[in-house]
C-alpha cells in the first residue's frame, strides 16, 4: 500500500499509540516481528504501545520510532507523526519534513559504546607499535648475537708455528699448541673431568694452546690430519694421517711426545 493511501479498515484509536497497537494486532504481527522489521527494541515498542514516551531518549527518537512503526504497518507515517506532534504539544515547532526514513535515528542501544571506542583505539596503537618494531628489525642492524657456547679461552694468534723461530729454552717447556692447516676445522678440547677448554671451527692457521693447568687434556675432532702440533716449540706427529673422527685422545705434552714420529717430523722427546 502506498504511504499516502489510508486503509479504511485500519483502526483509528483515540491516540497514536492506540492506533499503532490496534493495527499491529489486527495484522497479527508480534512485537518481536516488528522489532526485526524496524530494528526498534521491544522495550521501546512496548513504550509506544502504552503511550509511555518518557522512556524515550528524546522527542527526535519518539518521532523517528513512530514513523518507522507506522511505515512497517503500511499506515500514513506523516499523518501519524502530525497526530503525535499534536498530542505532545509540539505543533508550534513543526518544520517541513523530508521522507528520509533511511536516515531516521536508530536505537541508542545499538550505537557503539564508549568502551568499544577505547578498545578500537588501543588496538590501533598496538598495531602501530608492531609495525614500528617490524620496520626496525628490517632496517636497523641487529645486535651481535651471544656465542653458542660459554666464554672460550683466549685463542693464540693465528699464525703458523715455526719450530725454527722458537727460543732456545722453549724446547724444554711443555707448551702444547694445535694449529689448523685448513679452514673450517671443528675441534673440541676438554679436561679429564669433561670441562670444556675450547670449542669452535678453527680458521686456517688459527692456533690454540692447551692451558698449562689443564688436568688430563683431551681432544675430539673429525680432522686430526689437518692439525699440526708442537710441544715446547717442536713439531710432533699429527694425531692421524687421514680424515677420521677421534675422541678422548690425550693431548698433554707427555702423551704427545710418546707418539711415533710421522714422515718428515722429528722424534718427540
Number of C-alpha atoms within 10 A of each C-alpha: 11 10 15 12 10 13 13 7 8 17 15 13 13 8 15 23 21 17 18 23 23 17 20 21 11 12 10 10 13 11 20 14 12 19 17 11 12 18 16 22 19 16 13 19 22 16 16 23 20 12 15 13 18 11 13 17 11 10 14 11 17 20 19 18 25 21 22 22 25 23 19 15 19 18 24 18 22 18 16 22 19 16 16 20 18 13 12 11 10 13 13 8 7 10 7 5 7 7 11 7 11 8 8 15 15 16 17 13 9 10 8 9 10 8 9 10 11 11 11 11 12 12 12 12 12 12 12 11 12 12 12 11 11 11 11 12 11 9 8 9 8 9 6 6 6 8 8 7 10 10 11 12 14 10 13 13 12 15 12 15 21 11 15 10 10 13 11 10 9 15 16 13 12 17 18 23 23 22 23 27 18 15 13 14 19 16 18 15 23 22 20 13 9 12 12 17 20 21 20 14 13 21 16 18 18 23 23 21 20 24 15 12 8 14 13 16 24 21 20 18 20 15 21 22 18 21 24 20 24 25 26 22 24 26 23 25 24 21 22 15 13 12 12 12 11 14 12 16 16 18 23 21 21 14 12 22 20 13 15 15 16 14 8 9 13 13 15 19 15
